[in-house]
Amino acid sequence: MKANKAFDIIIFGASGFVGRHTALKAVTMFKDLSWAVAGRNREKLQLIVCQIGEKTFKDLRELPILIADVKDESSIIRMVEDCEVLINCCGPIQLCGEVIIKNCIKSGTHYVDISNDPYFNELMQLKYHESAEENNIYVVSACGFQSFAMEVGLNFMQENFNGTINYVDAYVKYGCINPHVSFGPIGSDTVWKSMILACSKIGELPQIRQCLRQKPWPVLLPKQPIKRLLHRPDQQTRVTFVRFPLIDQQDIERSQYYFYKLNKQRPIQFYKYLVFPSFLLAFLFALWTLVISLMANFDKTREIVIEYPRLFSVGLFSPKGPDLRIVANTKFQMTLYGVGWSRYPIHSIYELNDERLDQAMCLEISGTNPIYNVGCLCLLLSALTVLQEQDVMPNNGGVYPPGYAFKGTSLFNRMEYYDNYINIRISEPVHSM
């Protein structure tokens, strides 16, 4: 830690639902570090710290509490000047993220968050990547559950494929540990608002990407087969897949573009599908997604959708926050199926285009409580990696997605240590689903 920094890490927004779960895990994960919590309301923070102390059987009365508010930029400046790495748990990210990132870069403070907002993440890259590089500062977004786990999984597959990956199909399934536990909210209205605001800006992404991706994306052959919007792997099962190339797929494409542009590496084609137990549920989800996306694109309807989160999210998000009993009962499984060649390109990334695909690999990532258990763990591991492994991170600074930022670090090994939270294993490749 630099002499002029009071703390290794500060968790900002610690009184929110994501923030308090992040702080809860930090008690054990940051036991050898100097860290603090920050937010707008001292009384709320004191109560949260007291509750965390009771849960962890730790005396946290000496844990520093800092007051900062995104509406008061001077308080943000004071906060970020005090730490090496800032973990931002505050949202919605479109409304509060930029002032924090801007001042982190100016103050020489690294930054991580859980934002899965493609518009915000790519806009920050466009506006602040060069200044972050000049100041040797890392800004890494999307360090929560899904994008992060998939990116780390893709990096692992690439390192262990013993050849060249052409494309990866990702299948994501959510479920309940105990099917008899009643249905209820799994997130707060802040998360819901963040999702709606992200949907409302999707149409502005092409213009941002035109500025970011001045080097054209290469023509990769054979092209990845894209399956129908709704499809079944075979007629003998009720399981149905929904094509869902949103949110985390954008971060993966950003990483792959960086690998191509800066590392001269053949990018991996990637597509994601959600897994449902029946065609009816898959159809209703696709219909719901379409309706919410359309409503998010108009001012009046967007306000209504944001105003009534429980109604429009079908009970998944609530102003009262998540039902912890419901959240603890959730589980997930990601299956990444990679197909490629058993050799590496020697002269050009295009030289394998005409060769027959002859190798496959399957990686399974699973766990419980993806948002507040695995997600907060991933966020903390990201902050630790930035703090301790800057010497092996790319280009001495910049605004990056996690896949590119953490390539070459020990992050995968750090995740394996927490196999009680998240399990990663190579399985037998049968065929793409």
N, C-alpha and C positions, 0 to 999 in steps of 0.2 A: 504494500500500500504506500502511495506517495505521502510524503511528510505533511503536505498541506490538506490532506483529506481526512476527515474525522472518522469515516466509516468505510468499510469494504463495500457493503451493500445496503441500500435503503429500499424497503417495500412501500411503494406509494399507493394509496387507496386501500389500506389494510382494514378499514372498517366495512368494506363491501364484502359480498359473499365469496368472490374469488380471492380477494385480498386476505380475508381472515383464514381461509384454508391454506393459503400460501404461507402465511405467518406461522400457522400451526406446525406445518412441516419444517419450516426454517429453524424452529427451536432445536431440533436434533441435527439437521443437515448443516446448520451454520454455527454449530457449537464452538468451533475454533476460530470463528471470524468475528469481526466487529460489525454489528448490523443494527438497524433501527427501523421503526415503522413510521409512516407519515400519512397525513390526511387532513381533512378540513376541521374535524370536530375532536377536540382533546378528550372530552368526556366519553364519547363513543370509543375512541381508541383505548383509553384507560380500561373501559369495561371489557373490550375484546382481549386486551393483554391479560387481564385478570382471569377471564374464562379460559384462555389458552394455557395459562399457568396451572389452573386447576386440572385441565385435561392431561397435561404432560407431567404433572407433579414437579414443576419447576418454579423456583422463586424468580419471577420476571419483573419485580418491582424496580429494578435498575435498568430495564430495557428502555433505551431512549425513545421518546415520542416527539416527532417534529410536526409542526403545523404548516401546511401548504395548501393552496387553493388555486386551481387553474384560472380563476377569474382575477387573481392577484399575481401578476407575473413576477413581481419582486420576490414573493414568497417561494415561487418555483425556482427562481435563480438561487436563492439562499439554500434551498434543499439540495439541488443538483450539484452545487459547489462543494457539498459536504461528503460526497461518496465517489467511489471508483465505478460502481455499477448501480444503475437505477432499474428496479423492477416496477413497471407500470401496470397496476391492476385496475386503473381508473377507466371509466367509460361513460358514454359511448366514445369510441376512439376518434371518430370524425370531429367531435365537438371539443375534445380536450387533448388530443395527442400531439398536435403540431407544436404547440407552445412548449411542451416538455422536451420533445426531440430537438427542437431548435436550440434551446438553452443547454441541453446536455452536451451538444456538440461544441458550443461556445465555451462551456465550462470544463471541457476535457473529461466528460463522464460518459461511460458506455451505457447503452440502453437496451433493454429487452422487454417485450410485451407479448400478449396472447392474441393480438389482433389478427383475425382472418378476413379482414376487409380488403379485397383486392385493389379497389380504387384508392383507399388511403395508403396502403403499403407501397403501391407503385408511384403515387404522387410524391410521397416522402423520398423515394429513391430518386425521382426526377429532380426534386428541389434541393436535396441535401446530400446526395452521394459524394459529390466532389468536395464539399466542405468537410464532410466526415473523414474522407481520405486524407485531406490536407492536415487535419487535426489528429490523425491516428486514432479515430474513435469508431467503434463498432455499434451500429444500430441494427438490431435483429428483431424483426416482428414475427408473428405466427409461431411463437414458441410454446403454445398450449398443446392440447391433446392431438388432434387429428393430423394437421399438416406436419407437425413436428415428427410424430411417430412414423408417418409415411416417408418423410424425407430421410430420416435416419435409416429406415428400412431399405430404401432405394440405394443409399450409399453403401450399406452393408452388402446388398446383393451385387452391386457393381464390383466391390472389392473381392467377392468370393465366387463370382460366376465362372472364373477361369476361361474367359472369352469376352465377347462383346454382346451386350444386350441391345436388341432392336426395339422391343416394346415391352411394357408391363401393363397387365390388366389388374386393377385393384377391386376387390369385393369386400364391402364393409357391412357387417351385420351387428345390429344391436338387439339386446334382449333383457330378460329378467332372470336373476338368479333363482328367486322364488316366485313362480307364476301366480301364487295366491295373494301376494301383496297388492293392495289396491293401487289404482292409477292416480297420479298426481303431478304437480309441477316439478320440473327438474332444473329450472333456471329462473333468474330474476327478470323484471321488466327492462332493466338496463341492457342485459344480453339481447333481449328481443328487439329493443330499439336499435342496438348496434347492427343486428342482422337486417332490419328493414332499411336502415340508412345505407348499408352496403348494397342491398338490392337496387336502391334508387339511383345508384351511381354507375351501375354496370355499363350503361350506354356511353359513358364518358371514357371508358377504358381504352378503346381503339386509338383515340387521339393521344393519350398519354404514351401508349406503346409505340406509336409512330415516332415519338421523340426518343424513347428509350432504346428501341431496337433498330438502330440505323443500319446495322449489319443484318442482311436478310436471313431469316430462318432457313436452314438448308433443306433441300428436297431429299427426304429419307425413304429408301425403298428396302424391302416391301413395306407399303403403308400398313399401319396398324388396323386390323379389322374392327370397325366400330359397329357394335350390335344395335338392334332396335331399341327404341325408348323403353318398352317393356318386353321382356322375353324370359323364357324358361330354359334351363340347361337341357332338359329333355322332357318328353311328354309323360314320364312316369312319376313326376314330382309336382307338388303344388308350389314349391319355392319359385319366386319370381324376382327377376333383377330389374332395377330401374336405372337407366343411364343418368348419371348425375355429375357432370363435369364442372361443378361450381366450387367456389371457395378455395379449398386446399389444392385443387388442381392448378390454380393460377400461381400459387407459390412454387409448386414443383416445376412448372414451365419456366418461371423466373430463374430457378437454380440451374435448370438444364441449359438455358440460354447463356448464363454466366460460364458454365463449363465449356460450352461451345466457343463463345467469344474470347474468353480470357485464357482458357486452358487448351484450346484447339481439340476438344474432346467431342466425339460423336454423341449428340444428345439422345436421351431415351424418350421414345414416344410413350405417352402415359394416358390411360383413361380409367375413370372410376365408376363403379356401379354400387348401388345400395341393394341389400338383400332383404326380401320380405317373405314371410311364411306363406302368403297366398296372393293370387292375382288381384283379388278385390282390394286388399290393403295397399298393394303396389299402385293400383290404378287410383285409389283415393289420395295417396300421397302425391302422385304426379299431378293430379287435378288441383290439390291444395297448393302445391308449389307454384303452379301456373297462376292461380287466382291471386295469391299473396304477392307474387312478383309484379303482376299487372297493377295491383292496387298501390304498391310501393312507388310506382313511377308517376303518380299524380298527387299533387300537393294535398288536396282535400281528402282523398281516400287514404293517403299515407298517414295523415294526422289521426284519422279514425282508427286505423290498424295499430298505431303506436299507443293510442289512448286506451284501447281495450285489449291488452296482451293476452289475457286468459281466454277470451272469446275467440280471437282470431288464430291463436296458437293451439287451439283445441285442448286447452288446459295444461300445456307443457311449460308455459312461462307465466309468472304471477308477480304483482307488485310486492307481495309478501315474501317473495323469494322461494327457493327450492324447498321441498319437503325432504329433509335429510334422510328419512326412512326410505323414501322412494329412490333417492339418489344412490344410497348405499346398496340398493337392490339391482342396480343396472350393471350390465356387462357388455363387452364388445369383442368382436373378432375381425381383424383385417387379414385378408389373404392376398398377397402380392404374387402374381404369376408372371414370371419373366421369360421371354423367348428371344433367342439370338443365335450367335455363331460360336463355335469352339475355338476361334482364333481372333487375334487382334488386327485391326488395320495397321499397315506399316507406313504407307505413303500418303494416304488420304482417307478422310472419314467416309468417302463415297465408295471405296473400293470393294466393300462387302455387299453393296446394294444388289448385285445380280446373283449372289451365292445363295444356296438353299439354307434355310434356318435348320440347325441341327442340334440345338441344345436348349434346355429349359431348367428353370429353378423356381421353387415355390417357398415363400417365406410367410409364416403366420405370426401375427402380433395380436395378443389378447390381454384382457385385464378386466377389472371391475371399476365402477364409478369413474367413467372416463373424464368427466368435466372437472370435478373437484378433487379427485384422487390422482389419476394419471396426469391430468392437465397441469395441476399445480406442481407436481413432481418434475415434469418436463420443463416448466418455467424456471424452477430453482436450479435444475441441472444446467440449463442454458446460461444463467447468471454466473454459476460457479465456473463453467468452462471459459466464458469471456474473461472472468477475473484471473484465472490461473493459466490459460493456454493461449494468450494473444500471440505468442511467438510462432505458433503453427497455424494461426488463422490467416486468411488471405489478404494480401495487398496492404497490410498495416492499417486497415480501417476502411469504412464504407457502409452503405446501407444495403443489407443483404437479407435474403430469405435463409431459414435455418439450414437447408440442405447444402448450400454453397458455403455458408459461414462456418459450419462445423465439420466440413470434410477434412479429414486428416487429424482431427482431435481425438481424445479418448472418450468422447461422449457416449459411444455405443457401450464401451466397457463400464462406464458409470451407470448406464441404464440397467445393464445386466446385474449389477449389485443389488438393485431394487426389484428382483424378480417376484417379490410378494405383491408388488403393485402392477407390474407389466411383464408379460412373458413373451419372449421372442425365440422362435425356433424354425429351423429349416425342415420342411416336410417333403414327402415324395411328390415330385411333379407328375401329375397324371395327364391332364389336358386342360386347356383354358375353358372356363365354365361357359 
